């Protein structure tokens, strides 16, 4: 940004602070004429137009900003603006259709495979107030003397930008869950099952122990995940959290708190359940998304698996296969060899000793791994694991798990230490919170 453009932005900000909307609008439009890529300025123009009651013009400006965000790979920022447009014009369809054309799947649900997330480069800032129409404290305007209003920017001071061509569709990132939906399903989720929410820095978005009622995606800002009082993960633009709410009504197992002013996309469970019942493809996409997310979390948060290379992680993830257990069915039995490693997808498992005096353990829930220490260290299972309710899990046989994990020399150093910790842990100590665990 040139000094000349910065000075003009400052004057527009001061005019806005004084309520002089038409004059501020004129200043901002001069900037856009010279620098079309200033998306933050375009958003401010749209906001002013909406405040002045010029709804069609405001919608057109918001739609242009959303298009540019979408073509830059900033999917969630574009999606958040879609919701703003729909509050102004509920019949608007063009912007959502553009997003579906760029990001929705181009194949039938039966052909879907796991979606790998590519993180786009950071783009222009997204203003929480402009997106969520929420009461976010304004940024104090800079001190600009009234005399500066009379200073015009010379044409030679402005750098004019050429309009870049739209990127090929294949260069855009694949968005988890969304890019597994067909265009009609994509539009249904966007218009019927999503809302925006602005959260101030320091506020909790979800709280440990509360009912699970929604999944979230971060459109702007960063959040921290806390298990009890321990900070275990940080997430930023484009990250999802709380997806277990769409498959389980168990209480939240972590608190998520905004570290900056945040705009999130919220997917309420009720709305998503309604969509899943009407669209089998949405159900398939969610289940695949859920599996990929839990496996990625296992690789990231389990200290035994953290040293694995990308190739080893991919091989291990591919080796997991689905299995189910009925209530009271034994998954692993104390004192017997570990036959497999399990990752709970849905349901709850009890963990206990034959000898009650040895204490008990907290229940295992979605995202918890079972048996990885006994399998890797080749020691007997230290406690019995039993399904308390119908359980869906992912299973990888012991020999495959050992071959992949012990193929990495760094993991061998962890095995005996972790085996000792696991066998000595009691319910009083509780389950250890692992850094990188993003389950909510």
N, C-alpha and C positions, 0 to 999 in steps of 0.2 A: 504494500500500500504506500503510495507517495504521500509526502507531507501535505500536498495540496488537497488530496482526497481526505486525509485525516482531519484537516482543519474544517472542511465542509461538513464532515460527519459531526464534528463537535458543535458546529453552529446549528445543525438540524436537531441535535440532542437538546440544546438549550431552548430552541424554539418549542420543542415538544414539552419541555418542563414548564413552559409558560402558557401551555395550552393553545399555542398558535399552530394549529394543525395544518391549515392550507399552506402556510409559509414553510413549515417543516417538510411537507410533502413535495413542494417545489424543489427544495434543496436536495432531498433524497433522489428525486427523479433525475436531477442533473448528474448525480454520481453514477446512477445506473446507465445513463446515456453514454457515459465515458467508459465505465467499467461494468459490463453486463454480468460478470461473474460474481459480483458482491451479493451473495445470497442472503446474508444477514440484513443488508439494506433492503432487498426486495421483500423480505418478510415484514420489515417495519413498514414499508409502503402498503402492503396488504392489510396490516393491522390498522393503520390510519384510515384507509378506505373503508374498512368495516366499521370503525368508530364513527365515521361520517355518514353511515347508512348507504354507502355505494357498494351494495352487496355483489352485483355481477362483476364489477371491476376488482373487488377484493378477491373473489373466487378465482378470477382469471390470473391474478398475480400469485396467489397461493399455489395454483395449479402449475404455473411456470416454475416456481421454486421446487415443488415436489418432483416435477419432471427432471430437473437438473440434479437434484439429490439422487434420484433413482438411477440416472445414467452415470453418476459417479460411483455407484456401488453402495451408496449410503441408504440402504433399504429402509431401516427403521425410522430414520428422520423423514423420509418421504411418506412412510406409512402414517406417522403421527400427523403430518400435515393433511393427509386424506381425511382424518377424523375432524380436523378443524373445518375443512371445506364442507363436510357433511352437516356440521352444525349450522353453517350459513345457508347451504342449499342441499336439503336432504335428497333431492332428485339427481344430484350430480353423479355421473357415472364415468366420465372420460378418464379422470386421473386413476381411478381404481383399475380400469381396464388397461391403461398403460402399464401399471405395475404388474398386472397379471401377465401381460404380453412379455415383459422383460424377465420375470422371475418364476412364474408358475411352471409346472412340469409340462412337457410336450408329449407325454406318453400315458398310457392307461395305468390305473392303480396296481394291477397285477404285475406290472413290469418294474415297479419301484424298487430301488435299492437304497442302502444307507447314504445319507447326504453328508458330505464333508464340508465343514465350515471354513471359509476363507475370510480372514479379517480384513476389511477394507481400510485403506489409509484414512486417517482423520481428515474430515472436511471442514467446511465452514461451520461456525458455532450455531447451535439450534437454540432459539430463545424459548425458555419454558413458558413464559406468559403468552407468547404468540401461539404456541402449540396447544397447550392444555386449557387456555382461557381461565387459568387459575390465579389465585391471589398470591403471586410470588413477589416478594419485596423487590421494588425497582432498584436498579443500580444508580447511585447518585450521579447527576450530570456533571461533566467536567466544568471547571470554572472558565468561562469564555466571556470576555468583555463584550458589552453591547456594541461597541464600535466595530467589532469584527463582522457584524451583519452587513456592513457596507462594502466589505472586501470581496470582490469576485475572483474566481479562479480563472486564470488565463487558459486558453485552449491548449497552449503548449505545455502547461503544467500537468495535464491529464494524459494518462496512458490509456489509449483506446484498445479494447480487447476484441479480437476476432471471435465470432461464434464458433466454438469447436464442433466438429461432427459428432453425432451420437456414436458411442462405442459399439462394436459388434456384441451381440447378445452373449456369445460364448466367452467373452472376457469378463462378464459380470460374476460376482461371487454367488455360489449356491447357498441359499439361506435355509438353515435347519428348519424342518417341518414345512415351511411355506413352499419351498422348491420341490417338495414331494406331492403337492396338491395339483389336481387338474385346474385349469382356469376357472370353471364354475365353482369348484370347492374353494379355491383361493378367494374369489370374490365374496362368497358366503361368509368365510371367516373374517375377512376385512370389514365387511359392512354390518354383519349381524352378531359377531361374537367378540368384538374388541372395543376397548375404550381407552382414552388417555388419562393420565393422572400425573400431576406435578407435585413433587415432594421437596420440601426445604431441607437443606443440609442439616444433619443431626437427627432428623425424624426417622422413626421406624416405619418401614413399608410393610413388613410382616413380623410377627413376634412369636418366639418359641413357645410352644404349648397351646397356641390358639388353633382353632380349626383351619384346615386347608380349604380354601375357597376359590383360589385363582392361581393362574400361571402368569409370569411377567416377562417382558423383554425390555431392555434398557435402550431408549432412543437417544438419550443424552445424559452424561454425567457418570459418576462412579458410586458403587455401593460396597459395603463390607458385610461379610457373613460372620456371625458370632454363634458359637456353640457354648451355651452358658455365658461366661464372661470372656472366653478366649476367641480372639479374632483368627479365623482359619482361612479366609479367602477374600479377595477383592475382585469385583467384576465391573466391566465398563461397557461403553456403547456396543450394542449388538449382542450382548450376552443374555441368555435366558436364565431364569431361576424360578423355583417353586413349581416345576412341572409335575411333581408327584401329586399335586392337588387334583390333577385331572384323572388320576387312576386310583387314588386312595384318600379316604376321609380321615385318616389318622391325624393327630395333632402335628403342627409344625415342629421340626426337630432343630430349628435354628432361627435366629433373628437376623433380618436384613435391614441395615441402617444406611441411609443416604450419607455419603461422605462429602458430596457437593450438592448443589441444587440439581435435582434429577427429574427427568421426564421418562415415565415408563408406559409401556403398552400393557394393559391389563386384559387377561382372558378369563372371565369368570367361569367357574366350573359349570354352573347351570346352563349357560349359553353354549358352552362347548359340548356338554352332554346332549343337548338338543340337536346340535349339528351332527354329532356322531351317530345318533339314531336315524337321521335322515340321509346321511351320506357315508356309506361304508368306507369310501376312500379316505375320509377324514380320520376314521378310527384306525385304519391301516397306517396312515402317515404318523399318527400320534404314537402308536405302539413302536414303530421303527425309531422314531425320534427318541422315545423314552429309553429304548435299549441302547442306542448309541450314546446318549447322555450318561447313563449309569456306568457303562463300560469305560467311557472317557474319565469319569470321576474316579472309578476304581484305580485306573492306571496312574492318575495324577495324585491321589491322596494316600494310597496304600504304600507304606515305606518299602515294602518288599519289591514292589513293581516300579517304583520311581526310576531306578537306574536303567530300565530297559530302553533299548534303541527304538526308534519309530518303527522299524521293520519288525522287531520282536513284539511290540505292542499290537501291531496290525495282525500278526500271526496268532497271537493269543486271543484277541478279540474275535477273530474268525472261527476259532476253535470252540467257543461257547455255543451250546445248543439248548433250546428250551426244554423244560421239564416241569411237572406239576406234582404236588403232594396234597393228600387229603388231611383234614384235621386229625391230629394225634399220630400221624405217620412219622416215623423216625427218619431223619435225614442223615445224621451221623451219630454213631453210638460210642460213648465213652469207653476207652480201652481197646478199641478195635482200630485197625489200620485205616488211614484216610484213603478213600477210593476215588474221590473227585473233589474239585473245588466248585463252590456254588456262589452265585450272586443273586440275592433276592430281588425280584422284580416287583412282586406284589404279595401282600400278606404279612403275617407276623409269626415269628418262631420263638419258642421258649428254649432257654439254655439252662441246664441244671446238671448237678452231680448225683451219682447214686447215693453218696454219703451227704445228707443235708447239712452236716456240720461244716462242710467245706464251703458253704455259702452258695449263692446263685448269681446269675448274671442278668443284666437288663435284656429285654426282648430284642431280637434282631428284626429289622424292618427293611423296607425297600432301599437298595443301595449297599446293604451290608454284605461283606464277603464271609464265607463259611469254609473252613477247612484248609485254607492256604498254607498255614504254618505246619500242620501235621503232615500234609502232602509233601511240602518242600523239604522239611527236616527229616521226613520219614520216621516220625515218632507216633505213638498211639494218640488217638483223638483224646483231648483232655477233658471234654464235657459232652454230654448228649445234647443234640439239637433236634427239636420236635416241632412240627407244624402245629400252631395253635388254631389256625383257620386255613382255608384253602390257600395254598402258596404256589405262586408261579416263580420259577427261578431259571437262571442260566447255569449250565453245567459243563465243565471241561474235565475229561478224565485225568487221573493223577499222573500217568506217564507222560502225557502231552504237556501238562502244566510244568512238570519237572524239567522236561527237555528244553522248553523255551526259557523258563526262568533261570535255571541253573546254567544255561548257556551264556549268561552274562556274569562275568567274574565278580562284579560289584555286588550282585545280589547275594552271593554266597556269604559275604561278610555279615549280612543282615540276618541270616536264617537262625542261627543259634541264639542270638540276642532276642529276636522277636519271639522265638519259641519259649524262651524263659519268661519273658514278660506275659505272654498269653496264658501260660499255665499257672502263673502266680496271681493273675488278676482276679479280684472278687467283686461282688456286687457293690460293696462299700466303696471300692475304688471307681467303679463305673467304667464305661467304655471310653477309651482314649480318643480325644478329638484330634484328628489328623490335619495338618496344614494342607490346604488345597481342596478340602472337602466342601463342595458347593451344594450339597443336598440341603433342601429347605422343607 
